[in-house]
Amino acid sequence: MASFAKIVLAALAVSVAACAAGAEEYPARPLRIIVPYAAGGPSDTAARLVSEPLSRQLGVSVVVENRGGAGGLVATEAYTREQPDGYTILLGAIGPFAVIPAGKHVSYDVEKDFVPLGCIWFSGQALVVNAKLPVKTLGDFIAYAKANPGKVTVGSAGIGAVSHLTLELLKREAGIDLVHVPFRSSGAALPNIIGGQVDGTIGDASVLAPQVDSGALRALAVASSTRAPALPAVPTMKEEGLPGVIAESWFGLVVSSQTPPAIVERLQAALAAAQKNSAYLESLNRQKASFGEPGADSFAQLIRRDAEKWRHVIQAAGIRFD
């Protein structure tokens, strides 16, 4: 019996040692970042910008894989079926993490199924209008909307998108009646705003900045706590008298909550170090964006805070995603 016990203890020791060795050897092969959107947008840009410095920190390649569909929901749900070994990272986005679960049943629990690594993109939403619309400030726009109730049209990136929710927040806080015009994306809305078929739109400040800089669109205000790097001359909603209209788009990296803790800590530390890289910071600055507050804890707080805020907005506006 004693010899049997020794054999069991020896086997356990070997198993523990093997697990420890596996953790120490991580990563032993390339990693993937799953982006739940098509290539070309800010989510894709954010992932590709951080992949290089993250790769240098980890000593292996980090490749970006785009899997668009259902506003990010398809890939986010599919990720929960991936092997939780730290070799596949998900880009957690505000849509499937803080917005969609408030208006639609999803197969995951954000708090229980994911562990944040850190935020990698943070950008305020901006209200822009056709340059020929007879308004120059947010105050002008509100007055114009009140003088033309139910006639001013504002586009968004689709029903339930952050831009749509920002519009609902603006309507509530300003007490105005605007017509929502949903598009497939912010990019799809732009030709209609520039052409005058739709009066204005709300979208990521960094995406809209080139059209504002060219004079094709006029920016009235940004819905962020501070002025947006992409539109530094444009006042915030708070500066214009609407302190309750704060809406920022964000993306961050997460892994499965079943990932071994040692690997989670390794990834969190690697991302934190990568985001201090001067070349990375310069490339992010060229995009006129930031990654917000650094660290896993800050990102976790952001997810919880926005999930609560947008849940109230969605319920009050009666928005359904089914």
N, C-alpha and C positions, 0 to 999 in steps of 0.2 A: 504493500500500500504506500509506504514511504517513497519507494522508487517511482511509483506512478505519479505521486504528487510532485516529485522533482521534475519528472518529464513534462507535466502540465505547466509548472512554473517556468521551465526552460523555454517551452513553446511560447508562452506569454511574453517572456522577455525578448525573444526573437521577433515576435509580432510588433511589440512596442518599438523596438529598435528599428524595425523596417519602416514603420510609420514615421518615426522621427527622421530617418534618413531621407524618406520621400519628401518630407516637408523641407528639409535642408537643401535638397537638390532642386526644388522648385525655383524657377521654371526650367524645364528640361527641353521644351520645344516651343514653337511660336504660339502667340496668343491671338485671339480674335476679339474684335469689338463689334458686336451686332448693333447696327443702327436701324431702328424700326421705321425708317423713311427712305424715300428714293434719294439717289445721289444729287448733289448740287445745292441743297438748302443749307441753312445754318447748322442743323444737326450734323450733317455730313461734314461740313467744314470744321466744326468743333472737334469731332472725333479724329479727323485726319491731322489737324494741327497738334493735338496732344499725343498722337500715336508715336511720333518720332522721339520726343524726349522721354516718353514712357518706355519705349524700346531700349533706349540707352541705359536707363536705370535698371531694367530687368535683365539686360544682356541677351535678349532674344527678339526676334521680329514681332511686331504687333500690327496685324492687318485689319483693315476695316471692311466689313461686309454689310451691304445695304439690303434690307428686307422690308420694303414698304407694304402698306395695306391697312385700311380701316383706321386711319389717323394714328398709326403706331401700335394699335392693339394686337394685330396679328402676330408680329414678331415678339411683342412683350409676353403674350400668352404662351407662345411656342418656347420661349426661353426657359420657362419653368420646367420644361422636360429635358433640358440639356444636362449633361453630366456636371455636377457641382464640384469640379476639380480645380477651378481657378483659371482654366485655359480659355474659357469663353466668358467675356464680359458683356454686359448689356448697357447700351446708352439709355438711361432712364430719362424720359421726357415728361414735361409738365402735363401733356395731354393724357397719356395712359396712367400716369402716377397721381395726378391731383385733380383732373377734370372728369375724364370718362367714368371712373368708378362712382361718381356722384349722380350720374344720370343713366347708367346702364350696368347690367350685371356683368361682371368679369370673373374669370376663373382663378384669380390670384388675390392675395391680400398683401398690399404694398408693405405694411408694417411687419408682417410675419414672414413673407417669402423673399425679401430682398435685404441686402446689407449695403448701405451707401459707401462709396469710396471717396467721392468728392464731386463738386460741381465743376463743369468745364466750359459753360457758356451761360451768360446772364445778360439780358438786354431788355430795356424797357420798350413798351408798346408806344407807338406814336400815332397821333391823329393827323392825317394829311388830307388836303382837298385839292380839287382841280384849281389850277392857278387863276382861272377866270371867274371862279365863284366870288361874289362880292363880300368876302370876309378876309380879314388879315390877322385876327386874334381869336382866341378861344371865346372871349366875351362876344365878339362879333358873330361867331358861329352859333352860339347859344341864342342870341337875340334873333338871328336869321331863322333858326329852327322854330322858335316860338312864334315868329310872324308867319311861318309856313308849316304848321303842324301836319305831320303825316306826309310831307312831300319831299323832305331832304333824305337822299339815299346814301347809305354808307355800306361799303363792302367789307367782307371779312374772308378769312381763309376757310370758312365752312362752319356749319352749325356745330356748336360746342367747342370750336377752336378758341384759343386764348383771345384772339382778336374779337371774336363774337361776344365773349363774356365781358371784355373790356367795354364794348359798345353798350351792353346791357347795364353795366356799372355806371357809365357816363350818362345814359338816359335817366337812370334813377337819381343820381346825385345832382344832375343839372335840371331835372324836371322837364325834359323835352321828349317829343315824340319823333323818332327817326325810323326810317324804313330800312330794315336789314336786308342786304343783298349778299347771300353766301356764294363764294366761288370755291374752286377746288384747292386753291392755294393763294397766298398773298401775291405771288408772281402773276397768277392768272387774272387777278383783279386789276393790276396796274394799267393795262391798255385801255380798260373801260373808264378808269378814273382820269387818265391823261386825255382820253378822247372826249370826255364830258358826258358819257352815257350814265355814269354814276358820279355823284357829287364828291364823295370822299372815301377814305378807307382807313382802317386801323391795322397796324402791322409792326413787325420788328423794326426798331429804329435803324439798325445797321443795314437792313435790307432796303429800306425806303430812302436812306440818305442820298444815294447817287441821283435819284430822280428829283429830290429836293435841291441838291446842289446845282443841278442842271437848270433849274427853274421850271421844270415840267409840273412839279407839284409844290404846294405850299404847306409847310409844317406848322401846325398851330400850337401843339403841346405834346409833351411826352408823359406817359403815365408811370413814372418811376419816382422813387424817393429823392433822387438827385438827377441833375441834367445828364442826358445820355452822351457818352463819348462820341457817338456818331453824329449827333446834332447838338453841339455845345451851345449854340446861340438860341436854341428853342427852349422856352420856359417849361417847367413841370406843370402838371395839372394843379398841384398844390399852390404854386406861385400865382396861378391864374384864378385861385379861389375855390378849387375843388380838391381839398386834401384827402377826401375819401377815395379818389380814383387813382389807385396804384395797381399796376398790372405789369408784370415782367415775365418774359419768356425765359426758360432755362432748360439746360440739359446737363446731365451728370453721369458718372459711371457707377454701376452697381454690380453686385454678384449675388448668387443664390445664398440664402441664409444657411444652406446646408454645406457651404464651402468650409473646409477646415480653418479654424481661427488663425492658425499660424500663417496660412496663405492670405487670408483677408488682411491681416496686419502688414504682410509684405507688400501687398498691392496698395494699401492705403499710404504706406510710407513712400512707395515708389512714385505714386501720383503726386503726393505733396512735394517731393523733391523735384519732379519733372516740371511742376508749375513755378518753380523758382528759376528755371533756366532762362537766361537772358534772351536767347534766340527765340524761344517759345513766346516769351512775353512780347517781343518785338513783332512776331507774326500775328499774335492776337490783336495787338494795337493797330496793325495795318488793316485788320478787319473792323476796327473801331468797336470792339466788343471787349468784354472782360469775363472772368470766371467767378465773379462775385466774391463771397467770403470763402477762404480756403478751408479745407479739412472736412472729414467725414461727418463730424457732429454738426457742423454748420449746415451741411447739405441735408442731413436728416431733419433738422429743425425747419428748413425751408420747405421740404416736402410736406411735413405735417401742417405747417402754417397755411400754405396755399391750398391744401386739400380742404381744410376747414373753411377758408374764405370762399373758395369757389363753390363749395357745396351750398352755402347760403345763397349765393347769387343764382345758381342753377335752379334751386328750389323756388326762390322768389319769382324768377322769370318763367317758371314752368317749362324749362327746356328738357326735351327727351331726345336720346340718341338712338333709340331703337327704330 
